[in-house]
Amino acid sequence: MAPTTRVEHDLVGDKEVPADAYYGVHTVRAVENFAITGSTIAQFPDLITSLAAVKQAAARANRDLGLLPPDIAGAIIRACEEIGSGQLHEQFVVDPVQGGAGTSTNMNANEVIANRALEILGHPRGRYDVIHPLDHVNLGQSTNDVYPTAVRLALVASLRRLGASLGALATAFTVKATEFGDVLKMGRTQLQDAVPMTLGQEFTTYAVMIEEDRQRLDEAADLLLESNLGGTAIGTSINGHPRYAELACRHLADISGELVRPAGDFIEATQDCGAFVQLSGVLKRVAVKLSKTCNDLRLMSSGPTAGLGEINLPPVQAGSSIMPGKVNPVIPEVVNQVAFEVIGNDLTVTMAAEAGQLQLNAFEPVIAYSLLRSLPHLRAACDTLATRCVPGITANREHLHDTVHRSIGLVTALAPHIGYAASTTLARRALATGRGIKELATETGLLTTEQLATILRPENLTGRTPLPEVPTKP
């Protein structure tokens, strides 16, 4: 029978490794040491493909510099290409939250790539005298430049997808804004009647807020594309070739399709987590504004008879096990919950970035873990809102029309023509009697019917056209 294990050796001693595993002794020890989240880095395919891209770029650079024999470099490059295409991801088995500043993740990648490269050259796994995980795959590198570079690339890949989803959500709100362009309603401040607006203007606001956030994501992505690859341990480039950093970044840009560039100061870039904090802040911004938007949707749709009842959200499922006929705003609710998670993750990123000491931040794994979860969850929330909620929203037009003409908020439009004091008196009478502002203004002779018709035209109330001159009563 073929052996079920092979023995590998490291600093600590000998260790049995599953014979069919592409990972090795360092990975096995990491699995034993860090049983934290119940998941593995394979849960984040962007991180795995980015690690493979970094290792492939390094192998290309070392080949170009004559530091790796062509056959070994070629096998490493091919192994990285396979991993980049989605193969062997199940071999990345370390927990994403780990001590060692990401060393276990880097070791896992080195071992999988080395053992697959050995197979490509016709050797059994574990023949590290032929291709060594550290001497060859990790040549000229350190966890401290490989890991953050891979994390940055992974985040950018996920950022691009979130940006596309935000764009689709903004479009969905814009379509609704056009549909609701002629629907007059009362605007509110502090939950009290303010002045009229259109439902279209309200939905346009959501589209504009989302589009602004998409632009901020692009800015965050640009910061992430500055890499310390080639800085090795602390940014001094010890054990690195003078031309390695430039070549490795050039190859990485070619492999990833992103404009990766060397950092201006490798020592600063190795210890600075500012780009992660910036990204986390942008994600928190997205989450806060998405959550506020969903709060509005839930409030406007409250009822259907005992709430605001301005809009109707599409009924996607029954709302209660005890109250027949009840439908809940479940899509906005789930987006709210994703927002709460992202805001909490931002605090984790903030604390981890602040906790760095001297030339390295040892807590980048939890930063990566937090951000790599926030991004896809936000994207899924946007997609869900854009497909399962916004397109099916309808307006209760007659109800909205009635609330405008019953509201004392109309008196604000009269104030420039009859004065603040007279307007206040009119508002108090309207509240006391339950009669409309327009009716009372006509009855008291403050304005003529023709003047009121001009002042209270919807396009004048909502600022959609220049306000015409209205002659005041002598």
Number of C-alpha atoms within 10 A of each C-alpha: 3 5 8 11 13 16 13 16 13 11 6 9 8 11 16 14 22 15 17 11 17 24 28 29 24 24 27 18 16 21 17 10 13 16 15 13 11 10 14 19 21 19 17 18 17 22 25 25 25 27 27 26 26 27 29 27 24 31 30 24 26 25 17 16 14 11 16 19 13 15 12 22 25 19 21 30 23 17 26 30 19 17 23 22 12 14 13 17 20 14 18 24 21 29 26 26 26 23 17 16 20 23 21 26 29 24 24 25 28 27 29 26 32 32 26 26 29 23 17 16 16 9 15 14 22 26 14 18 8 14 25 21 25 17 14 23 28 22 18 25 26 23 20 28 23 27 26 25 27 24 26 23 28 23 24 24 18 21 23 16 14 24 22 15 21 25 18 20 25 24 18 20 23 20 18 22 22 14 15 20 17 16 19 25 26 26 18 13 9 6 7 10 16 17 20 26 24 24 26 21 20 18 24 21 17 21 23 15 15 23 19 13 20 23 11 19 21 16 14 23 23 15 17 24 22 20 26 28 34 31 29 23 21 20 22 14 22 15 14 17 15 12 12 22 26 16 20 26 27 17 21 27 18 14 17 17 9 15 13 24 20 20 19 11 13 23 19 16 24 25 20 18 22 15 19 26 22 21 25 26 20 19 27 23 17 24 26 17 18 24 21 16 20 21 17 14 23 22 16 18 23 19 17 14 8 7 11 16 18 24 22 20 24 18 17 14 11 13 15 11 8 7 9 9 10 14 17 20 22 19 23 25 16 16 25 21 14 21 26 16 18 26 20 14 22 25 16 18 26 18 14 19 23 15 12 16 11 9 16 20 20 20 23 26 24 21 23 23 20 22 26 20 16 25 23 16 18 24 20 16 25 25 19 18 21 22 14 18 21 21 16 14 15 16 19 13 16 12 14 20 15 13 18 20 20 17 22 26 21 24 25 18 17 23 14 12 18 16 11 14 10 15 23 15 11 22 22 13 16 21 14 9 9 12 16 20 24 22 13 17 22 15 12 10 10 20 22 15 15 11 17 18 12 16 21 19 11 19 18 17 20 19 12 12 10 8 14 9 8 13 9 12 11 5
